[in-house]
Amino acid sequence: MSHTSFDPSLAYAEALDANDELAHFRNEFYLKHGTIYLDGNSLGLMSKRSERTLMELIDSWKELGIDGWTQGKYPWFYLSELLGERSASIVGAGPDEVIVTGSTTSNLHVLAATFFTPTPTRNKIIATELDFPSDIYALQSQLNLHDLDPEEHLIRIKSRDGRLIEEEDIIAAMTDDVALIVLPTVLYRSGQLLDIARLTMEAHARGILIGFDGCHSVGAVPHEFSKWDVDFAYWCNYKYLNSGPGGVGGLYVNRKHFGRTPGLTGWYSSRKDKQFDMEHALTPAENAGAFQLGTPHVLSLAPFIGSLEIFTEATMEKLRRKSLALTRYMMDLIAHELDGMGFTIANPQEDHRRGGHVSLEHEEAIRICRTLKEEHHLIPDFRAPNIIRLAPVALYNTYSEVWQCVQILKRIMQEKSYEKYENKRGVVA
Ligand SMILES: *Cc1c(COP(=O)(O)O)cnc(C)c1O
């Protein structure tokens, strides 16, 4: 159904659910009865298939012991490569350009250590002032390792409105002294999707390498990293990709960089057939596998096997279509039902500029989030100082849940029930 046929009734939400080609995937997930989960952008829910593959790998340890590295249904020695091949289409990469390894932050360190090679004249890194802090800390420490002062050498593009970063402003900062650009695909607070193709083209036209943090888009937004010629990317698999808490991360390296020795190495950087020769001279893998360090976290890879089956069946194209429809519907309802109640939609309105979540600002955001959770069993997430992030996820959320969410918000505002909560965030929020 198209946007123009919007109607604020519950019957309309139910009709959208009845017409949803992805609706059957909801049964694949463990949803808590009576709870509306809208936090899949922080931690995706557990699927039955993930539970199955986790148990299969636990069994492989039980049954095979050391032989599990090379035997069983999913030999552990090749599992990072297998999952890289299977997740490549999600980011638009060749099967050997993706490896599932490390964490977002450790992967950024490995990639920055490889692709940031400052010279006396080109020695700056571009990021943004709205970046996730871990990325900034990592880039600051990489500069420190080169004896470069982050105050001077880390350029953080300013936001004009505190929410969005304009591509023009990033391009204007691409001067001759910039060696590397590291940007989010989708900004974690406002949900803005940057124009990755354009930024990559502009960076390359100036001889600058560019990489992306895909944490808030991979699994929600399709990418074409190879076609766009992105140099590298890294992301976590535990948000939209539902690989479980602490699930192993993913990284992409453009094949034109294969053969470049990684800036940080370990024995898993080796060509697989050479690794057990145990030589002290490393022969790096001639693919993204070279960017691994040590032994893979097998039990934290296991749930991702099952989760990826679901993505292969659902396809990113259909997932994106539904995700956009869900967030559009949520924004329409917010505009219709919550007008005059102090809410501001902070994410861009255009489909090509937004990711998978709605970013709702309110000066009482903390207390509203607590009321949603404690009184209404609706799980949002709060980002200081004033953002309620709501992520209706295409695989397991419904239009009816979005409708209920907006009705609950309306009731909380009308009854002012948030007033009885303290204006204080939790440790994890
Ligand atoms: C979630 C997230 C991270 C988390 O990094 P970890 O190393 O997985 O803890 C980093 N960057 C962004 C943009 C994120 O959204």
PDBQT file of the ligand as one rigid body, heavy atoms in Angstrom, charges set to zero:
ROOT
HETATM    1  C1  LIG A 501      27.193  -0.440  18.031  1.00  0.00    +0.000 C 
HETATM    2  C2  LIG A 501      28.273   0.389  17.449  1.00  0.00    +0.000 A 
HETATM    3  C3  LIG A 501      29.615   0.150  17.747  1.00  0.00    +0.000 A 
HETATM    4  C4  LIG A 501      29.972  -0.907  18.744  1.00  0.00    +0.000 C 
HETATM    5  O1  LIG A 501      31.284  -1.316  18.681  1.00  0.00    +0.000 OA
HETATM    6  P1  LIG A 501      31.709  -2.714  19.339  1.00  0.00    +0.000 P 
HETATM    7  O2  LIG A 501      33.143  -2.801  19.103  1.00  0.00    +0.000 OA
HETATM    8  O3  LIG A 501      30.895  -3.783  18.653  1.00  0.00    +0.000 OA
HETATM    9  O4  LIG A 501      31.356  -2.634  20.793  1.00  0.00    +0.000 OA
HETATM   10  C5  LIG A 501      30.579   0.929  17.114  1.00  0.00    +0.000 A 
HETATM   11  N1  LIG A 501      30.231   1.893  16.228  1.00  0.00    +0.000 NA
HETATM   12  C6  LIG A 501      28.931   2.156  15.941  1.00  0.00    +0.000 A 
HETATM   13  C7  LIG A 501      28.585   3.224  14.965  1.00  0.00    +0.000 C 
HETATM   14  C8  LIG A 501      27.926   1.417  16.542  1.00  0.00    +0.000 A 
HETATM   15  O5  LIG A 501      26.652   1.685  16.269  1.00  0.00    +0.000 OA
ENDROOT
TORSDOF 0
